Amino acid sequence: MSRYYSMTITIGDYSPKHERAIIEAISKEWNFSDPGTISARDGEIRAQGEDFLSGGDTDEDFSEGVARSVWKVNDGFCDVEVTATCLEDLPTEFYSFDGEAYAEMMGKAV
């Protein structure tokens, strides 16, 4: 069963040399095809798009996958926030991944 979501991803405190790779990684995770849905300014990447979450994935599964993808291409920890809004069944769920989550999910010390 698929559900229609709005996902907003905010990434901060990342390595500037990995900015393009981070944008490419999140673009593989979610549909950000509309112009202007991804911006990078003032040391923050922000992306927003609407699409279907399917394959049995939950918004939490999706959010953790985004964080892992970003950390992998960043070669380490950076701030990752995902706001998942099921447009079929509100309210919004918010996930924030800190250094402790990074260490737990990636098996590395911060």
N, CA, C and O atoms as a printed pandas DataFrame, in Angstrom:
     atom_number atom_name residue_name chain_id  residue_number  x_coord  y_coord  z_coord
0              1         N          MET        A               1    0.835   -1.175    0.000
1              2        CA          MET        A               1    0.000    0.000    0.000
2              3         C          MET        A               1    0.886    1.247    0.000
3              4         O          MET        A               1    1.844    1.324    0.768
4              5         N          SER        A               2    0.578    2.201   -0.837
5              6        CA          SER        A               2    1.344    3.432   -0.866
6              7         C          SER        A               2    0.538    4.559   -0.232
7              8         O          SER        A               2   -0.692    4.569   -0.258
8              9         N          ARG        A               3    1.274    5.502    0.334
9             10        CA          ARG        A               3    0.661    6.674    0.958
10            11         C          ARG        A               3    1.333    7.925    0.422
11            12         O          ARG        A               3    2.537    7.926    0.164
12            13         N          TYR        A               4    0.569    8.976    0.257
13            14        CA          TYR        A               4    1.066   10.222   -0.312
14            15         C          TYR        A               4    1.640   11.102    0.793
15            16         O          TYR        A               4    0.953   11.417    1.765
16            17         N          TYR        A               5    2.908   11.499    0.638
17            18        CA          TYR        A               5    3.625   12.265    1.658
18            19         C          TYR        A               5    4.229   13.543    1.097
19            20         O          TYR        A               5    4.543   13.641   -0.089
20            21         N          SER        A               6    4.378   14.497    1.964
21            22        CA          SER        A               6    5.252   15.640    1.741
22            23         C          SER        A               6    6.454   15.431    2.649
23            24         O          SER        A               6    6.299   15.252    3.857
24            25         N          MET        A               7    7.642   15.452    2.078
25            26        CA          MET        A               7    8.875   15.297    2.854
26            27         C          MET        A               7    9.692   16.574    2.742
27            28         O          MET        A               7    9.929   17.085    1.648
28            29         N          THR        A               8   10.113   17.072    3.881
29            30        CA          THR        A               8   11.025   18.209    3.926
30            31         C          THR        A               8   12.291   17.738    4.617
31            32         O          THR        A               8   12.250   17.241    5.742
32            33         N          ILE        A               9   13.414   17.900    3.934
33            34        CA          ILE        A               9   14.711   17.469    4.461
34            35         C          ILE        A               9   15.579   18.708    4.627
35            36         O          ILE        A               9   15.720   19.509    3.704
36            37         N          THR        A              10   16.160   18.856    5.816
37            38        CA          THR        A              10   17.061   19.964    6.104
38            39         C          THR        A              10   18.375   19.380    6.591
39            40         O          THR        A              10   18.400   18.551    7.501
40            41         N          ILE        A              11   19.468   19.820    5.976
41            42        CA          ILE        A              11   20.798   19.303    6.311
42            43         C          ILE        A              11   21.693   20.487    6.628
43            44         O          ILE        A              11   21.772   21.442    5.855
44            45         N          GLY        A              12   22.359   20.421    7.757
45            46        CA          GLY        A              12   23.253   21.499    8.170
46            47         C          GLY        A              12   24.560   20.953    8.694
47            48         O          GLY        A              12   24.691   19.758    8.958
48            49         N          ASP        A              13   25.520   21.837    8.842
49            50        CA          ASP        A              13   26.823   21.507    9.398
50            51         C          ASP        A              13   27.496   20.368    8.634
51            52         O          ASP        A              13   28.165   19.523    9.229
52            53         N          TYR        A              14   27.315   20.351    7.320
53            54        CA          TYR        A              14   27.927   19.336    6.461
54            55         C          TYR        A              14   29.227   19.882    5.876
55            56         O          TYR        A              14   29.499   21.080    5.957
56            57         N          SER        A              15   30.021   19.001    5.291
57            58        CA          SER        A              15   31.259   19.407    4.637
58            59         C          SER        A              15   30.910   20.052    3.292
59            60         O          SER        A              15   30.336   19.391    2.426
60            61         N          PRO        A              16   31.246   21.323    3.105
61            62        CA          PRO        A              16   30.881   22.011    1.862
62            63         C          PRO        A              16   31.367   21.300    0.602
63            64         O          PRO        A              16   30.721   21.393   -0.442
64            65         N          LYS        A              17   32.483   20.599    0.679
65            66        CA          LYS        A              17   32.990   19.906   -0.509
66            67         C          LYS        A              17   32.080   18.750   -0.922
67            68         O          LYS        A              17   32.197   18.245   -2.038
68            69         N          HIS        A              18   31.177   18.325   -0.038
69            70        CA          HIS        A              18   30.263   17.222   -0.345
70            71         C          HIS        A              18   28.847   17.696   -0.674
71            72         O          HIS        A              18   27.930   16.883   -0.793
72            73         N          GLU        A              19   28.671   19.000   -0.820
73            74        CA          GLU        A              19   27.326   19.542   -1.042
74            75         C          GLU        A              19   26.640   18.898   -2.254
75            76         O          GLU        A              19   25.502   18.442   -2.137
76            77         N          ARG        A              20   27.294   18.853   -3.394
77            78        CA          ARG        A              20   26.700   18.282   -4.610
78            79         C          ARG        A              20   26.352   16.812   -4.393
79            80         O          ARG        A              20   25.282   16.370   -4.812
80            81         N          ALA        A              21   27.231   16.047   -3.749
81            82        CA          ALA        A              21   26.982   14.618   -3.505
82            83         C          ALA        A              21   25.793   14.428   -2.564
83            84         O          ALA        A              21   25.020   13.485   -2.731
84            85         N          ILE        A              22   25.640   15.306   -1.586
85            86        CA          ILE        A              22   24.504   15.222   -0.665
86            87         C          ILE        A              22   23.208   15.492   -1.417
87            88         O          ILE        A              22   22.221   14.778   -1.239
88            89         N          ILE        A              23   23.211   16.519   -2.254
89            90        CA          ILE        A              23   22.014   16.835   -3.045
90            91         C          ILE        A              23   21.652   15.649   -3.949
91            92         O          ILE        A              23   20.480   15.290   -4.066
92            93         N          GLU        A              24   22.644   15.054   -4.576
93            94        CA          GLU        A              24   22.391   13.883   -5.427
94            95         C          GLU        A              24   21.842   12.714   -4.605
95            96         O          GLU        A              24   20.939   12.009   -5.057
96            97         N          ALA        A              25   22.379   12.509   -3.411
97            98        CA          ALA        A              25   21.927   11.396   -2.563
98            99         C          ALA        A              25   20.471   11.569   -2.143
99           100         O          ALA        A              25   19.696   10.615   -2.206
100          101         N          ILE        A              26   20.090   12.767   -1.717
101          102        CA          ILE        A              26   18.697   12.938   -1.291
102          103         C          ILE        A              26   17.756   12.910   -2.486
103          104         O          ILE        A              26   16.588   12.546   -2.351
104          105         N          SER        A              27   18.260   13.293   -3.656
105          106        CA          SER        A              27   17.435   13.239   -4.868
106          107         C          SER        A              27   17.131   11.806   -5.280
107          108         O          SER        A              27   16.119   11.541   -5.928
108          109         N          LYS        A              28   18.002   10.891   -4.904
109          110        CA          LYS        A              28   17.753    9.467   -5.177
110          111         C          LYS        A              28   16.749    8.884   -4.184
111          112         O          LYS        A              28   16.098    7.878   -4.470
112          113         N          GLU        A              29   16.627    9.514   -3.027
113          114        CA          GLU        A              29   15.741    9.014   -1.983
114          115         C          GLU        A              29   14.291    9.462   -2.169
115          116         O          GLU        A              29   13.366    8.758   -1.766
116          117         N          TRP        A              30   14.093   10.638   -2.783
117          118        CA          TRP        A              30   12.742   11.204   -2.880
118          119         C          TRP        A              30   12.623   12.037   -4.137
119          120         O          TRP        A              30   13.630   12.468   -4.699
120          121         N          ASN        A              31   11.402   12.264   -4.580
121          122        CA          ASN        A              31   11.143   13.018   -5.795
122          123         C          ASN        A              31   11.178   14.523   -5.507
123          124         O          ASN        A              31   10.243   15.086   -4.939
124          125         N          PHE        A              32   12.278   15.155   -5.914
125          126        CA          PHE        A              32   12.419   16.603   -5.799
126          127         C          PHE        A              32   12.537   17.192   -7.205
127          128         O          PHE        A              32   13.439   17.983   -7.480
128          129         N          SER        A              33   11.621   16.802   -8.087
129          130        CA          SER        A              33   11.741   17.145   -9.504
130          131         C          SER        A              33   11.291   18.555   -9.846
131          132         O          SER        A              33   11.722   19.095  -10.865
132          133         N          ASP        A              34   10.451   19.166   -9.046
133          134        CA          ASP        A              34    9.984   20.516   -9.352
134          135         C          ASP        A              34   11.116   21.525   -9.141
135          136         O          ASP        A              34   11.876   21.413   -8.179
136          137         N          PRO        A              35   11.229   22.512  -10.040
137          138        CA          PRO        A              35   12.276   23.532   -9.881
138          139         C          PRO        A              35   12.146   24.245   -8.530
139          140         O          PRO        A              35   11.044   24.552   -8.075
140          141         N          GLY        A              36   13.273   24.494   -7.917
141          142        CA          GLY        A              36   13.285   25.235   -6.660
142          143         C          GLY        A              36   12.963   24.408   -5.432
143          144         O          GLY        A              36   12.832   24.961   -4.340
144          145         N          THR        A              37   12.832   23.096   -5.579
145          146        CA          THR        A              37   12.493   22.290   -4.412
146          147         C          THR        A              37   13.722   21.920   -3.582
147          148         O          THR        A              37   13.590   21.444   -2.455
148          149         N          ILE        A              38   14.914   22.138   -4.138
149          150        CA          ILE        A              38   16.149   21.939   -3.383
150          151         C          ILE        A              38   16.928   23.244   -3.417
151          152         O          ILE        A              38   17.169   23.809   -4.484
152          153         N          SER        A              39   17.318   23.718   -2.239
153          154        CA          SER        A              39   18.144   24.923   -2.182
154          155         C          SER        A              39   19.312   24.676   -1.245
155          156         O          SER        A              39   19.202   23.936   -0.267
156          157         N          ALA        A              40   20.423   25.304   -1.558
157          158        CA          ALA        A              40   21.613   25.235   -0.707
158          159         C          ALA        A              40   22.110   26.670   -0.536
159          160         O          ALA        A              40   22.589   27.300   -1.479
160          161         N          ARG        A              41   21.982   27.162    0.691
161          162        CA          ARG        A              41   22.479   28.511    0.969
162          163         C          ARG        A              41   22.765   28.642    2.454
163          164         O          ARG        A              41   22.144   27.997    3.299
164          165         N          ASP        A              42   23.716   29.491    2.733
165          166        CA          ASP        A              42   24.092   29.777    4.123
166          167         C          ASP        A              42   24.427   28.515    4.906
167          168         O          ASP        A              42   24.099   28.418    6.088
168          169         N          GLY        A              43   25.083   27.536    4.255
169          170        CA          GLY        A              43   25.506   26.315    4.944
170          171         C          GLY        A              43   24.388   25.355    5.269
171          172         O          GLY        A              43   24.542   24.503    6.144
172          173         N          GLU        A              44   23.254   25.476    4.578
173          174        CA          GLU        A              44   22.120   24.586    4.829
174          175         C          GLU        A              44   21.524   24.134    3.493
175          176         O          GLU        A              44   21.333   24.931    2.575
176          177         N          ILE        A              45   21.241   22.851    3.415
177          178        CA          ILE        A              45   20.532   22.303    2.266
178          179         C          ILE        A              45   19.109   22.038    2.729
179          180         O          ILE        A              45   18.878   21.455    3.788
180          181         N          ARG        A              46   18.154   22.483    1.904
181          182        CA          ARG        A              46   16.742   22.263    2.227
182          183         C          ARG        A              46   16.051   21.750    0.971
183          184         O          ARG        A              46   16.206   22.311   -0.113
184          185         N          ALA        A              47   15.291   20.682    1.135
185          186        CA          ALA        A              47   14.566   20.093    0.013
186          187         C          ALA        A              47   13.152   19.761    0.453
187          188         O          ALA        A              47   12.925   19.330    1.584
188          189         N          GLN        A              48   12.196   19.968   -0.460
189          190        CA          GLN        A              48   10.802   19.651   -0.156
190          191         C          GLN        A              48   10.166   19.083   -1.410
191          192         O          GLN        A              48   10.333   19.620   -2.505
192          193         N          GLY        A              49    9.429   17.978   -1.237
193          194        CA          GLY        A              49    8.739   17.378   -2.364
194          195         C          GLY        A              49    7.628   16.460   -1.905
195          196         O          GLY        A              49    7.594   16.013   -0.759
196          197         N          GLU        A              50    6.723   16.192   -2.822
197          198        CA          GLU        A              50    5.595   15.301   -2.547
198          199         C          GLU        A              50    5.672   14.090   -3.465
199          200         O          GLU        A              50    5.967   14.212   -4.654
200          201         N          ASP        A              51    5.404   12.921   -2.895
201          202        CA          ASP        A              51    5.434   11.679   -3.658
202          203         C          ASP        A              51    4.808   10.589   -2.799
203          204         O          ASP        A              51    4.352   10.836   -1.682
204          205         N          PHE        A              52    4.798    9.402   -3.337
205          206        CA          PHE        A              52    4.233    8.259   -2.624
206          207         C          PHE        A              52    5.323    7.474   -1.909
207          208         O          PHE        A              52    6.369    7.181   -2.488
208          209         N          LEU        A              53    5.076    7.140   -0.661
209          210        CA          LEU        A              53    5.927    6.260    0.125
210          211         C          LEU        A              53    5.300    4.881    0.014
211          212         O          LEU        A              53    4.168    4.671    0.450
212          213         N          SER        A              54    6.030    3.947   -0.566
213          214        CA          SER        A              54    5.441    2.631   -0.816
214          215         C          SER        A              54    6.415    1.527   -0.437
215          216         O          SER        A              54    7.468    1.784    0.145
216          217         N          GLY        A              55    6.057    0.313   -0.769
217          218        CA          GLY        A              55    6.917   -0.822   -0.486
218          219         C          GLY        A              55    6.937   -1.223    0.970
219          220         O          GLY        A              55    7.848   -1.929    1.404
220          221         N          GLY        A              56    5.953   -0.790    1.732
221          222        CA          GLY        A              56    5.907   -1.143    3.142
222          223         C          GLY        A              56    6.778   -0.281    4.025
223          224         O          GLY        A              56    6.806   -0.476    5.240
224          225         N          ASP        A              57    7.498    0.681    3.437
225          226        CA          ASP        A              57    8.336    1.571    4.239
226          227         C          ASP        A              57    7.474    2.515    5.071
227          228         O          ASP        A              57    6.424    2.976    4.623
228          229         N          THR        A              58    7.930    2.788    6.271
229          230        CA          THR        A              58    7.291    3.783    7.119
230          231         C          THR        A              58    8.039    5.105    6.951
231          232         O          THR        A              58    9.130    5.138    6.382
232          233         N          ASP        A              59    7.457    6.176    7.441
233          234        CA          ASP        A              59    8.156    7.455    7.384
234          235         C          ASP        A              59    9.439    7.420    8.218
235          236         O          ASP        A              59   10.415    8.098    7.895
236          237         N          GLU        A              60    9.431    6.637    9.274
237          238        CA          GLU        A              60   10.641    6.495   10.080
238          239         C          GLU        A              60   11.720    5.736    9.311
239          240         O          GLU        A              60   12.886    6.128    9.348
240          241         N          ASP        A              61   11.352    4.646    8.608
241          242        CA          ASP        A              61   12.314    3.910    7.770
242          243         C          ASP        A              61   12.928    4.842    6.729
243          244         O          ASP        A              61   14.143    4.864    6.536
244          245         N          PHE        A              62   12.068    5.609    6.064
245          246        CA          PHE        A              62   12.528    6.551    5.052
246          247         C          PHE        A              62   13.509    7.554    5.648
247          248         O          PHE        A              62   14.573    7.798    5.080
248          249         N          SER        A              63   13.153    8.133    6.788
249          250        CA          SER        A              63   13.980    9.157    7.429
250          251         C          SER        A              63   15.344    8.616    7.819
251          252         O          SER        A              63   16.359    9.283    7.622
252          253         N          GLU        A              64   15.373    7.411    8.369
253          254        CA          GLU        A              64   16.651    6.794    8.733
254          255         C          GLU        A              64   17.488    6.518    7.490
255          256         O          GLU        A              64   18.705    6.704    7.516
256          257         N          GLY        A              65   16.862    6.081    6.407
257          258        CA          GLY        A              65   17.578    5.840    5.159
258          259         C          GLY        A              65   18.196    7.111    4.595
259          260         O          GLY        A              65   19.320    7.093    4.093
260          261         N          VAL        A              66   17.459    8.213    4.680
261          262        CA          VAL        A              66   17.983    9.503    4.226
262          263         C          VAL        A              66   19.202    9.879    5.059
263          264         O          VAL        A              66   20.234   10.264    4.509
264          265         N          ALA        A              67   19.090    9.771    6.377
265          266        CA          ALA        A              67   20.212   10.124    7.255
266          267         C          ALA        A              67   21.445    9.286    6.926
267          268         O          ALA        A              67   22.547    9.826    6.824
268          269         N          ARG        A              68   21.276    7.993    6.760
269          270        CA          ARG        A              68   22.420    7.118    6.417
270          271         C          ARG        A              68   23.048    7.520    5.082
271          272         O          ARG        A              68   24.271    7.579    4.963
272          273         N          SER        A              69   22.213    7.795    4.081
273          274        CA          SER        A              69   22.730    8.193    2.763
274          275         C          SER        A              69   23.521    9.488    2.843
275          276         O          SER        A              69   24.592    9.607    2.247
276          277         N          VAL        A              70   22.994   10.455    3.580
277          278        CA          VAL        A              70   23.676   11.746    3.721
278          279         C          VAL        A              70   24.994   11.570    4.456
279          280         O          VAL        A              70   26.019   12.088    4.012
280          281         N          TRP        A              71   24.988   10.847    5.575
281          282        CA          TRP        A              71   26.215   10.658    6.343
282          283         C          TRP        A              71   27.274    9.924    5.531
283          284         O          TRP        A              71   28.465   10.211    5.651
284          285         N          LYS        A              72   26.842    8.984    4.713
285          286        CA          LYS        A              72   27.784    8.213    3.898
286          287         C          LYS        A              72   28.505    9.126    2.911
287          288         O          LYS        A              72   29.732    9.085    2.820
288          289         N          VAL        A              73   27.766    9.948    2.172
289          290        CA          VAL        A              73   28.417   10.813    1.185
290          291         C          VAL        A              73   29.130   12.000    1.830
291          292         O          VAL        A              73   30.037   12.575    1.228
292          293         N          ASN        A              74   28.733   12.371    3.039
293          294        CA          ASN        A              74   29.411   13.447    3.766
294          295         C          ASN        A              74   30.682   12.950    4.443
295          296         O          ASN        A              74   31.463   13.751    4.956
296          297         N          ASP        A              75   30.893   11.650    4.449
297          298        CA          ASP        A              75   32.038   11.025    5.134
298          299         C          ASP        A              75   32.033   11.301    6.627
299          300         O          ASP        A              75   33.090   11.446    7.241
300          301         N          GLY        A              76   30.843   11.374    7.211
301          302        CA          GLY        A              76   30.741   11.586    8.648
302          303         C          GLY        A              76   29.459   12.304    9.016
303          304         O          GLY        A              76   28.592   12.557    8.179
304          305         N          PHE        A              77   29.371   12.618   10.279
305          306        CA          PHE        A              77   28.161   13.218   10.841
306          307         C          PHE        A              77   27.908   14.625   10.311
307          308         O          PHE        A              77   28.833   15.408   10.100
308          309         N          CYS        A              78   26.641   14.918   10.106
309          310        CA          CYS        A              78   26.131   16.276    9.922
310          311         C          CYS        A              78   24.678   16.248   10.388
311          312         O          CYS        A              78   24.093   15.176   10.544
312          313         N          ASP        A              79   24.107   17.410   10.607
313          314        CA          ASP        A              79   22.716   17.487   11.069
314          315         C          ASP        A              79   21.765   17.087    9.948
315          316         O          ASP        A              79   21.870   17.590    8.830
316          317         N          VAL        A              80   20.838   16.183   10.247
317          318        CA          VAL        A              80   19.823   15.764    9.287
318          319         C          VAL        A              80   18.469   15.822    9.983
319          320         O          VAL        A              80   18.276   15.227   11.043
320          321         N          GLU        A              81   17.538   16.545    9.375
321          322        CA          GLU        A              81   16.173   16.617    9.884
322          323         C          GLU        A              81   15.214   16.289    8.752
323          324         O          GLU        A              81   15.359   16.780    7.632
324          325         N          VAL        A              82   14.234   15.453    9.062
325          326        CA          VAL        A              82   13.217   15.090    8.086
326          327         C          VAL        A              82   11.847   15.364    8.707
327          328         O          VAL        A              82   11.532   14.859    9.784
328          329         N          THR        A              83   11.050   16.155    8.027
329          330        CA          THR        A              83    9.665   16.363    8.432
330          331         C          THR        A              83    8.804   15.611    7.430
331          332         O          THR        A              83    8.776   15.940    6.244
332          333         N          ALA        A              84    8.101   14.593    7.926
333          334        CA          ALA        A              84    7.272   13.738    7.084
334          335         C          ALA        A              84    5.804   14.042    7.376
335          336         O          ALA        A              84    5.338   13.885    8.504
336          337         N          THR        A              85    5.094   14.474    6.359
337          338        CA          THR        A              85    3.680   14.772    6.507
338          339         C          THR        A              85    2.895   13.857    5.582
339          340         O          THR        A              85    2.978   13.976    4.360
340          341         N          CYS        A              86    2.132   12.941    6.172
341          342        CA          CYS        A              86    1.256   12.093    5.376
342          343         C          CYS        A              86    0.071   12.951    4.960
343          344         O          CYS        A              86   -0.731   13.370    5.794
344          345         N          LEU        A              87   -0.028   13.204    3.680
345          346        CA          LEU        A              87   -1.066   14.103    3.192
346          347         C          LEU        A              87   -2.434   13.432    3.167
347          348         O          LEU        A              87   -3.451   14.082    2.924
348          349         N          GLU        A              88   -2.448   12.130    3.421
349          350        CA          GLU        A              88   -3.704   11.397    3.482
350          351         C          GLU        A              88   -4.211   11.257    4.906
351          352         O          GLU        A              88   -5.393   10.995    5.129
352          353         N          ASP        A              89   -3.308   11.431    5.876
353          354        CA          ASP        A              89   -3.660   11.197    7.277
354          355         C          ASP        A              89   -2.753   12.044    8.162
355          356         O          ASP        A              89   -1.751   11.558    8.686
356          357         N          LEU        A              90   -3.113   13.312    8.322
357          358        CA          LEU        A              90   -2.305   14.195    9.146
358          359         C          LEU        A              90   -2.338   13.716   10.593
359          360         O          LEU        A              90   -3.345   13.105   10.952
360          361         N          PRO        A              91   -1.393   13.916   11.428
361          362        CA          PRO        A              91   -0.460   15.011   11.581
362          363         C          PRO        A              91    0.921   14.719   10.993
363          364         O          PRO        A              91    1.134   13.726   10.298
364          365         N          THR        A              92    1.839   15.620   11.301
365          366        CA          THR        A              92    3.213   15.550   10.833
366          367         C          THR        A              92    4.072   14.797   11.842
367          368         O          THR        A              92    3.867   14.893   13.052
368          369         N          GLU        A              93    5.044   14.042   11.317
369          370        CA          GLU        A              93    6.066   13.410   12.155
370          371         C          GLU        A              93    7.390   14.104   11.862
371          372         O          GLU        A              93    7.693   14.395   10.706
372          373         N          PHE        A              94    8.176   14.369   12.894
373          374        CA          PHE        A              94    9.452   15.070   12.759
374          375         C          PHE        A              94   10.545   14.179   13.329
375          376         O          PHE        A              94   10.404   13.647   14.429
376          377         N          TYR        A              95   11.646   14.014   12.578
377          378        CA          TYR        A              95   12.778   13.210   13.020
378          379         C          TYR        A              95   14.031   14.064   12.953
379          380         O          TYR        A              95   14.293   14.706   11.936
380          381         N          SER        A              96   14.804   14.077   14.026
381          382        CA          SER        A              96   16.060   14.811   14.069
382          383         C          SER        A              96   17.151   13.832   14.484
383          384         O          SER        A              96   16.996   13.094   15.458
384          385         N          PHE        A              97   18.252   13.830   13.741
385          386        CA          PHE        A              97   19.323   12.868   13.995
386          387         C          PHE        A              97   20.542   13.612   14.505
387          388         O          PHE        A              97   21.150   14.398   13.777
388          389         N          ASP        A              98   20.901   13.360   15.770
389          390        CA          ASP        A              98   22.025   14.031   16.393
390          391         C          ASP        A              98   23.251   13.114   16.389
391          392         O          ASP        A              98   23.223   12.026   15.815
392          393         N          GLY        A              99   24.302   13.562   17.022
393          394        CA          GLY        A              99   25.541   12.789   17.071
394          395         C          GLY        A              99   25.363   11.422   17.701
395          396         O          GLY        A              99   25.998   10.459   17.270
396          397         N          GLU        A             100   24.525   11.317   18.698
397          398        CA          GLU        A             100   24.260   10.033   19.347
398          399         C          GLU        A             100   23.571    9.067   18.373
399          400         O          GLU        A             100   23.912    7.885   18.318
400          401         N          ALA        A             101   22.616    9.571   17.621
401          402        CA          ALA        A             101   21.939    8.736   16.616
402          403         C          ALA        A             101   22.925    8.297   15.546
403          404         O          ALA        A             101   22.884    7.156   15.087
404          405         N          TYR        A             102   23.816    9.210   15.146
405          406        CA          TYR        A             102   24.841    8.869   14.162
406          407         C          TYR        A             102   25.686    7.700   14.657
407          408         O          TYR        A             102   25.891    6.723   13.936
408          409         N          ALA        A             103   26.174    7.806   15.886
409          410        CA          ALA        A             103   27.015    6.754   16.450
410          411         C          ALA        A             103   26.257    5.434   16.534
411          412         O          ALA        A             103   26.813    4.379   16.230
412          413         N          GLU        A             104   25.014    5.485   16.937
413          414        CA          GLU        A             104   24.210    4.271   17.067
414          415         C          GLU        A             104   23.903    3.652   15.704
415          416         O          GLU        A             104   24.049    2.443   15.522
416          417         N          MET        A             105   23.487    4.463   14.768
417          418        CA          MET        A             105   23.052    3.950   13.455
418          419         C          MET        A             105   24.227    3.567   12.558
419          420         O          MET        A             105   24.119    2.643   11.752
420          421         N          MET        A             106   25.340    4.269   12.696
421          422        CA          MET        A             106   26.485    4.029   11.816
422          423         C          MET        A             106   27.591    3.224   12.488
423          424         O          MET        A             106   28.556    2.822   11.838
424          425         N          GLY        A             107   27.449    2.991   13.786
425          426        CA          GLY        A             107   28.435    2.201   14.505
426          427         C          GLY        A             107   29.768    2.906   14.646
427          428         O          GLY        A             107   30.813    2.257   14.691
428          429         N          LYS        A             108   29.744    4.237   14.716
429          430        CA          LYS        A             108   30.976    5.029   14.834
430          431         C          LYS        A             108   30.833    6.017   15.989
431          432         O          LYS        A             108   29.734    6.453   16.330
432          433         N          ALA        A             109   31.948    6.345   16.561
433          434        CA          ALA        A             109   31.970    7.370   17.612
434          435         C          ALA        A             109   32.009    8.739   16.960
435          436         O          ALA        A             109   32.621    8.917   15.908
436          437         N          VAL        A             110   31.359    9.696   17.583
437          438        CA          VAL        A             110   31.345   11.073   17.060
438          439         C          VAL        A             110   32.564   11.802   17.563
439          440         O          VAL        A             110   32.756   12.976   17.247
